[in-house]
Amino acid sequence: MSILSLILFIGAVVGVAVSGVVFQPGSWYERLAKPSWTPPNWLFGPVWSVLYLMIAIAGWLVWEAAGWSLAMAFWLAQLVLNGAWSWLFFGRRRMDLAFVDLSLMWLSIAGFILAAWPISGTAALLFVPYLIWVTIAGALNLTVWRMNPAEVPG
């Protein structure tokens, strides 16, 4: 297995993670009404750091085993959608479009798990915590949107 390709996968994921650094919650998000089950802000950084590493390793494992494949198409789709979410939610303040993006991301993550399973069970399993976290994020995105309808630009 190529360490160079692993470094490229990590680099791609880090590139997407920058979206979360550029488009941060800020005072607008702090003012929004949120459900009582909202995870504490300090939790997001550590969780995403671990998830991003798992995303990179999963993509790399599938790439090394099968090259360009349906699983890799799903992997790329989820990465693009992941990068777009922070821009939509925090940058554009479009909780509605962010929820659509997150729903498509959820489908692409599930698609990767299903398509990767025959190629690399390890890669597929590495995406399971990601799917769980995005499920929680989707519920949170939807709930915050519903609790703050006036905050979505019309």
C-alpha positions in Angstrom: 0.0 0.0 0.0 1.2 3.4 -0.9 2.0 5.9 1.8 2.0 8.7 -0.8 -1.6 8.0 -1.7 -2.6 8.0 2.0 -0.9 11.4 2.4 -3.0 12.6 -0.6 -6.2 11.3 0.9 -5.4 13.0 4.3 -4.5 16.2 2.4 -7.9 16.1 0.5 -9.8 15.7 3.8 -7.8 18.4 5.5 -8.6 20.7 2.6 -12.3 20.1 3.2 -11.9 20.4 6.9 -10.7 24.0 6.3 -14.3 24.9 5.4 -15.1 24.4 9.1 -12.3 26.7 10.1 -13.2 29.4 7.6 -17.0 29.3 8.3 -17.3 29.1 12.0 -20.4 29.4 14.1 -19.8 32.8 15.6 -22.2 35.1 17.3 -25.1 34.4 14.8 -25.1 30.7 15.8 -24.8 31.5 19.5 -27.9 33.7 19.4 -30.0 30.9 17.8 -32.5 28.8 19.8 -31.1 25.3 20.1 -32.5 22.1 21.6 -31.4 20.9 25.0 -29.6 17.9 23.5 -27.2 20.1 21.4 -23.7 18.8 21.9 -21.3 21.2 23.7 -19.2 23.3 21.3 -15.9 21.9 22.6 -17.0 18.4 21.4 -17.1 19.2 17.7 -13.4 19.7 17.1 -12.2 16.4 18.6 -15.1 14.4 17.0 -14.5 15.9 13.6 -10.7 15.4 13.9 -11.2 11.7 14.5 -13.9 11.4 11.8 -11.8 13.2 9.2 -8.9 10.8 9.8 -11.3 7.8 9.5 -12.7 9.3 6.3 -9.2 9.6 4.8 -8.2 6.1 5.8 -11.4 4.6 4.5 -11.1 6.3 1.1 -7.4 5.3 0.9 -8.2 1.6 1.7 -10.8 1.5 -1.1 -8.6 3.3 -3.5 -5.7 1.0 -2.9 -7.9 -2.1 -3.2 -10.1 -1.1 -6.2 -9.1 2.2 -7.6 -11.8 4.3 -9.1 -15.1 2.6 -8.3 -18.7 3.3 -7.2 -17.5 3.4 -3.7 -15.0 6.1 -4.6 -17.7 8.1 -6.3 -19.7 8.0 -3.1 -16.5 8.9 -1.1 -15.9 12.0 -3.3 -19.5 13.0 -3.2 -19.6 13.0 0.6 -16.4 14.9 0.8 -17.7 17.7 -1.5 -21.0 17.8 0.4 -19.2 17.8 3.8 -17.1 20.9 2.7 -20.3 22.7 1.5 -22.2 22.3 4.7 -20.2 24.8 6.8 -20.4 27.4 4.0 -24.1 26.9 3.7 -25.0 26.8 7.4 -22.6 29.3 8.9 -21.3 31.3 5.8 -24.7 31.8 4.0 -26.8 31.2 7.1 -29.0 28.9 5.0 -30.1 26.3 7.5 -32.6 25.0 4.9 -30.0 24.5 2.1 -27.5 23.1 4.7 -30.1 20.5 5.7 -30.6 19.4 2.0 -26.8 19.2 1.7 -26.6 17.2 4.9 -29.3 14.8 3.7 -27.4 14.2 0.5 -24.2 13.7 2.5 -26.0 11.1 4.6 -27.1 9.2 1.5 -23.6 9.4 0.1 -22.1 8.1 3.3 -24.6 5.2 3.4 -23.8 4.6 -0.3 -20.1 4.4 0.5 -20.7 1.9 3.3 -22.7 -0.3 1.0 -20.4 0.0 -2.0 -17.2 -0.3 0.0 -18.3 -3.4 2.0 -17.3 -5.9 -0.7 -14.0 -4.1 -1.3 -12.9 -3.4 2.3 -15.0 -4.2 5.3 -12.7 -2.1 7.3 -13.3 0.9 5.1 -17.0 0.5 5.4 -16.9 0.1 9.2 -14.8 3.3 9.4 -17.7 5.2 8.0 -20.3 3.9 10.5 -19.4 6.5 13.2 -19.5 9.2 10.6 -23.0 8.1 9.5 -24.1 8.2 13.2 -22.6 11.6 13.7 -24.1 13.0 10.5 -27.5 11.5 11.6 -27.2 13.5 14.8 -26.0 16.6 13.0 -29.0 16.3 10.6 -31.4 16.1 13.5 -29.7 19.1 15.1 -29.7 21.1 11.8 -33.4 20.4 11.2 -34.3 21.2 14.8 -32.4 24.5 14.9 -33.9 25.5 11.5 -37.4 24.7 12.8 -36.7 26.6 16.1 -35.5 29.7 14.2 -37.6 30.1 11.0 -37.1 33.9 10.9 -33.3 33.4 10.6 -33.4 31.8 7.2 -33.1 34.3 4.4 -36.1 34.2 2.1 
